[in-house]
Amino acid sequence: MRRRHSRVLISAGFFSVFLGLIIFCVCYLSFAKRIDRRLSAGPFSDSVNIYSAPRIVAVGDSLTLEQVVHQLRQAGYGTARSNPVGWYHERSGAIEIFPGRDAKPGQEPCVMEFSKGTVSRIVSLADNTVRPSYEFQPQLIDNLSQGREKRRLVHFADIPPLLVHAVISAEDKHFFQHTGFDYFRIIKAAYVDVKDGRKAQGASTLSMQLARGLWLDSDKSWKRKFEELLITIHLEHKLTKQQIFEDYANQVYLGWHDTFSINGFGQAARVYFGKDLSQLTVPEAALLAGLVQRPSYYNPFRYPARARERRDFVLSQMRENGYLNDDQYDQAAAAPVHLAAGTSDGMGAQYFVDLMNQELQAHFDDHEKQTRYIYTTLDPVLQRAAEDAVRTGMQAVDHQLKARRKSVHGKPQVALIALDPHTGEIKALVGGRNYSTSQLNHVLAMRQPGSVFKPFVYAAAMSTAIGPSSEIFTPDSVIDDSPTTFYFDNGTYQPDNFGHDFMGEVTLRTALAHSLNVATVKLAEQVGYRNVVALARSAGLNGAIQPTPAVALGAYDATPLEIAGAYTVFANHGVRVDPSLVSLIRGPDGKVIYSHEANARQVLDPRVAYLVVNMMQDVLNSGTGAGVRARGFELPAAGKTGTSRDGWFAGFTSQLLCVVWVGFDDNSDLGLEGAHSALPIWTAFMKRAAQLRPYRDAREFPQPSGIVTVPICSDSGELASPYCPRVRDDVFIDGTQPVQECPLHAPASMQESADRVVETVGPDSNDVKPAASASSMDRGQAKALPALDHLPHHSFRE
């Protein structure tokens, strides 16, 4: 009986083991198929690499070998030939560059030689010919995955050994010896847990952590433990130790920064130290390795003392495992914790990335799942210049507000957008002061543009010379800048000039240069409010803009992005180009699934655009934007200040267009003119841009055919005679220039002219012309008429 009972138990035992083996094998095979599918596609195939625009370097450029190495590391290159992005090899005074399979299409291998801090020679290795320039692989801006994970993928060959030693010392010192499970560590952990009566010891290896991180959730059930066991076994069977460590180094969670999860040591090195992985020191590597256990608890930004204590423990483990000697340990442990400041991790470009994502979701839904590589228009060097200009400029704004007010509720915000006026490619974008505290992208904020809208009024006026019109306007046409009440839609409209300062009869050139409100509304009235609005909408401004007197002063809301796009009609010979952020999209197989083509349309006659640009140059040379020149920006440029409740400045050279906005989120009055808030930021940014090769070659704006330059008497505004004491050249569309010689300075009237005092107005002398002024309402009646309450509010400060 006992024998029979024993046989039954033995048989049941064998059957249970057999059944268990079958279940294990079935589960293993099931998991193996799923794991193999992800491994074959790449464990991070669901992530998207976002790149900047490529940087072009030419022979003669100031550049060192070390700077090129930094540029290549930023782009994802390494020293290992297996690097899929590319690899490089340094030699004396030169560097060899070899693009990989994941490099941007069109990249070619080359040798770049250096001499005395400049690029002395570039030789293509594709055909061994000398090249005048070389296009670098674009820099990696971001790598985004689901769940707002950010990582910078690294390869094992490019991970410094000191980081490998720090990680295995902190997490799994037998990693390169065991087969996925450290049995001695498991036994020790179990003993300590039983002894202490609580779970105090961990026994997870790096392989187990990778299995959990890539495929499983954080549940601690027995089912999850069993699945982790199966996945770990398969990973150890399928991958080498180096491959496992590489995937672990890219997957491991190392905390949160702003609104993103930090995954992988490559991203963590950027966030915490502002460095490439290859530049880490021993104490920095130990600090990163120490974060793995409890990233939030040891966050060095919030808890530096905890982080240092954990770092020193990792250093002691490295010494115990033979990776550091006593002197190296003492030196590393004595080192202070130096963390990155500012936006070295690329957070400054996050507003750009967010706007790009909106564009992709709106236009490329069909390709969203196929997207692996996105090449943007962003210039990383220009982006840093924008961030620096915004930071210092807003500090100056804060200081001015503090000096002018007893208290300020909250800090003002800012937006800066810079683009190529000929292609529409956005080269730099700052959507706010700090992405960490506010993800609201102020480039998309609807605000009154104020006087930056005025060039569209003057463009509509200059367009009268092209088509049929009852009255033709030129830059020298005269308008009356006197207090006026305008009748409109059964009501009145009473604009005022800044400082209640009126200049009387002035030329249109002077009215724009000095941003005269009343003169501009009178001009819009004569040209036709509907014509002004039609032009503004054709230039890309939104449909909410209405044909009322207030439109002349920018009282209808627009975004900085809209203003930047609309200003391309001036900077691009009358052609509007749509702003763009993406130049190329590739799938996982490298196939191009989208290539951007500029969307352009003619809005203004090139002659009209040239006249307005010429007038806008006076804004900088002698008008409300003269602070640009006073601050040392000397390149040929045109622009316009703007002040509503906010401060604006929009301006451009032949190479770069930039719009800056400053204001409060609650739309309260900033209390600073655009010339004192936005203009200094614009100027600081453009001065930095002028030092960069793509933007420093700004030239005079080209004069199209059909434009004539005529000597004009500054006193009469007519064709200058040989007797005129003050003569200036002005530009006109051919056929609209003055033909009557100045009557003031003819020989018969010289004595009379000498006795007459001609008073000039403002810093420019192009103001007084004895011609008919624009019509105005009776000022005595204006006071008794009701105001137009339905018109949008405008402070009319400028």
Stockholm file with secondary structure:
# STOCKHOLM 1.0

chainA/1-798         MRRRHSRVLISAGFFSVFLGLIIFCVCYLSFAKRIDRRLSAGPFSDSVNIYSAPRIVAVGDSLTLEQVVHQLRQAGYGTARSNPVGWYHERSGAIEIFPGRDAKPGQEPCVMEFSKGTVSRIVSLADNTVRPSYEFQPQLIDNLSQGREKRRLVHFADIPPLLVHAVISAEDKHFFQHTGFDYFRIIKAAYVDVKDGRKAQGASTLSMQLARGLWLDSDKSWKRKFEELLITIHLEHKLTKQQIFEDYANQVYLGWHDTFSINGFGQAARVYFGKDLSQLTVPEAALLAGLVQRPSYYNPFRYPARARERRDFVLSQMRENGYLNDDQYDQAAAAPVHLAAGTSDGMGAQYFVDLMNQELQAHFDDHEKQTRYIYTTLDPVLQRAAEDAVRTGMQAVDHQLKARRKSVHGKPQVALIALDPHTGEIKALVGGRNYSTSQLNHVLAMRQPGSVFKPFVYAAAMSTAIGPSSEIFTPDSVIDDSPTTFYFDNGTYQPDNFGHDFMGEVTLRTALAHSLNVATVKLAEQVGYRNVVALARSAGLNGAIQPTPAVALGAYDATPLEIAGAYTVFANHGVRVDPSLVSLIRGPDGKVIYSHEANARQVLDPRVAYLVVNMMQDVLNSGTGAGVRARGFELPAAGKTGTSRDGWFAGFTSQLLCVVWVGFDDNSDLGLEGAHSALPIWTAFMKRAAQLRPYRDAREFPQPSGIVTVPICSDSGELASPYCPRVRDDVFIDGTQPVQECPLHAPASMQESADRVVETVGPDSNDVKPAASASSMDRGQAKALPALDHLPHHSFRE
#=GR chainA/1-798 SS CHHHHHHHHHHHHHHHHHHHHHHHHHHHHHHHHHHHHHHHHCTTTTCEEEECCCCEEETTCBCCHHHHHHHHHHHTCBSSTTCSSEEEEEETTEEEEEECTTSCTTCCCEEEEEETTEEEEEEETTTCCBCSEEECCCCEEEEEETTTEECCCCCGGGSCHHHHHHHHHHHCTTTTTSSSCCHHHHHHHHHHHHHHTSCCCCCCCHHHHHHHHHHCCSCCSHHHHHHHHHHHHHHHHHSCHHHHHHHHHHHCEEEEETTEEEESHHHHHHHHHSCCGGGCCHHHHHHHHHHTTCTTTTCTTTCHHHHHHHHHHHHHHHHHTTSSCHHHHHHHHHSCCCCCCTTTTTGGGHHHHHHHHHHHHHHCGGGGGGCCEEEECCCHHHHHHHHHHHHHHHHHHHHHHHHHCSCCSSCCEEEEEEECTTTCBEEEEECSSCTTTCCCCGGGCCBCCGGGGHHHHHHHHHGGGTSCCSSCCCTTCEEEESCCCEEETTEEECCCCGGGCCCEEEEHHHHHHTTCHHHHHHHHHHHCHHHHHHHHHHTTCCTTCCSSGGGGGTCSCBCHHHHHHHHHHHHTTTEEECCBCEEEEECTTSCEEEECCCCEEECSCHHHHHHHHHHHHHHHHHSTTTHHHHTTCCSCCEEEEEESSSEEEEEECSSCEEEEEEECTTCCCCCSCHHHHHHHHHHHHHHHHTTSTTTSCCCCCCCCTTEEEEEEETTTCSBCCTTCSSEEEEEEETTCSCCSBCSTTSGGGHHHHHHSCCCCCSSSSCCCCCSCCCCCCCHHHHTTSCBCTTSCCCCCCC
#=GC SS_cons         CHHHHHHHHHHHHHHHHHHHHHHHHHHHHHHHHHHHHHHHHCTTTTCEEEECCCCEEETTCBCCHHHHHHHHHHHTCBSSTTCSSEEEEEETTEEEEEECTTSCTTCCCEEEEEETTEEEEEEETTTCCBCSEEECCCCEEEEEETTTEECCCCCGGGSCHHHHHHHHHHHCTTTTTSSSCCHHHHHHHHHHHHHHTSCCCCCCCHHHHHHHHHHCCSCCSHHHHHHHHHHHHHHHHHSCHHHHHHHHHHHCEEEEETTEEEESHHHHHHHHHSCCGGGCCHHHHHHHHHHTTCTTTTCTTTCHHHHHHHHHHHHHHHHHTTSSCHHHHHHHHHSCCCCCCTTTTTGGGHHHHHHHHHHHHHHCGGGGGGCCEEEECCCHHHHHHHHHHHHHHHHHHHHHHHHHCSCCSSCCEEEEEEECTTTCBEEEEECSSCTTTCCCCGGGCCBCCGGGGHHHHHHHHHGGGTSCCSSCCCTTCEEEESCCCEEETTEEECCCCGGGCCCEEEEHHHHHHTTCHHHHHHHHHHHCHHHHHHHHHHTTCCTTCCSSGGGGGTCSCBCHHHHHHHHHHHHTTTEEECCBCEEEEECTTSCEEEECCCCEEECSCHHHHHHHHHHHHHHHHHSTTTHHHHTTCCSCCEEEEEESSSEEEEEECSSCEEEEEEECTTCCCCCSCHHHHHHHHHHHHHHHHTTSTTTSCCCCCCCCTTEEEEEEETTTCSBCCTTCSSEEEEEEETTCSCCSBCSTTSGGGHHHHHHSCCCCCSSSSCCCCCSCCCCCCCHHHHTTSCBCTTSCCCCCCC
//
